[in-house]
Amino acid sequence: QTTPHPAVAAPLLTQGSLEDVLQRTRLDGKSGWGRGAAESAHEGAIRLLRCAEREPPFPSDPTTLSRSPPGEAAGGRVDGKQLVGFSETLDTLESVALLEQARAASKKQAHHEPRESVDQPSGGEATLVTVADIEAGRTDYGSYPLTLMIVAQKNKALSKPMKAIVGWLLSFREFNVLVMDEHVLHEVAVERWPHCDSLIAYYSRGYPLEKVITYAELRRPFMPNDLIMQRELFDRRNVYRILKEHDVPIPAHIIVNRDGDAPIPVIEEHEDRIIVDGVTLTKPFVEKPVHSENHDVIVYFSSADGGGAQHLFRKDENRSSQFVPDWNCVRRDGSYIYEEFVP
């Protein structure tokens, strides 16, 4: 990296108080000069600038810069003071110039690194796409050439994790970030939605997944998360199948299908186990509805553990489970996956 001309660096040591000089010689929180060195450099820089006003010591070509003190022909004195250590002062000025150059590069790099906290400056704000924008035919949503659009319902779009993600995205200062209003998501045809280069879609209960898939097929944006695979995630049987296909370890389990045309399996219940079509699963085991949006999960305990069952459900106020001491029989009203309990 080329050393800046010392004439450019000199003013850095003369601006502000000695405390300011001390602060400017620290880079990224690391210790810089001591007070004596900073004071000496401060004085030397002031003297150099005074000399430069009367007899500029810095040629236009920095390669011809002499290390001899300016004013040497006048006896080496400037404003009645002897110039000592000119070469050292010049070295100091060059060092500070490099420090300032490194600090500027560090700031530039920070623009391309994720922020550590949502409370840090984000470099701008995301744009909320409203029904009024659609009705007005708005197409200009920012000055960057690329546009990233987040499509989620209100409970997701305004959550703290989402705000952290948006702040992180904005910190790159390379693309416009749009957040679709929930009314646009549900009420406006996808043909009228803004165009985007990248689409981030977050599913939650009531989310119109098929509508968002239609938009993705129409505009073909880049998608970090696969919307088509979201369909697979709705059915725990598909999830288990995909895991097995990719050799991902899963607990021993039995699938009981009561939907479709498949014959209903025969279930035998015993005190500490169930047998489904000849396959045995011993308590404790977990009973999960095949639909992943159904969070009514039951853990059945053996008699050696005291029996009963723990009912798990979506969080209700401060609870997300309840122990039921006399619940010992599996449900017979739908399709379930039974798997070994893994502590």
Beta strands, then each sheet from edge to edge (+ up, - down):
strand 1: 77-78
strand 2: 81-82
strand 3: 127-129
strand 4: 146-151
strand 5: 175-180
strand 6: 198-201
strand 7: 253-256
strand 8: 267-269
strand 9: 273-276
strand 10: 279-282
strand 11: 285-289
strand 12: 297-300
strand 13: 309-316
strand 14: 319-324
strand 15: 336-340
sheet 1: 1+ 2-
sheet 2: 3+ 5+ 4+ 6+
sheet 3: 7+ 15- 11+ 12- 13+ 14-
sheet 4: 8+ 9- 10+
end
